[in-house]
Amino acid sequence: MKKKKKLITITHISTGKIIAQGFEGWGFLPFEGNYYIRLKYIKTSGFQFSYLPGFCFYKFLYIWLHLKTQGYQENFIAWMYVLPNPLLPFIWFRIGLPRNHHSLKIEVENV
């Protein structure tokens, strides 16, 4: 029996724009209540660096991202590790999005 793939679509609720879409796996990985997404699965060009750094004691240094789309701005909606822990390659230079953010709609479809 074939294992079904999970197609994940993340949409910004206020604008209806698809932010990211892809199959769960190495490029679209759930970890600690968040998704770490390779840039090829990001469907918007609206992410902008805030230049406000953050630090996680075991994942290391990240930069917060804002989302600007259709004249709407959502601050601190995502992050990217710019100095990541070398033992966690699935977070390296990927956009992190929370699974429980009030402005995001996450749909999971078994294909």
Secondary structure, DSSP 8 states (H G I E B T S, - for coil): -----EEEEEEETTT--EEEEEESBTTEEEETTEEEE-GGGB--S-EEEEEEEEEETTTEEEEEEEEEETTEEEEEEEEEEEEE-TT-GGGBT-EEEETT-TTEEEEEEE-
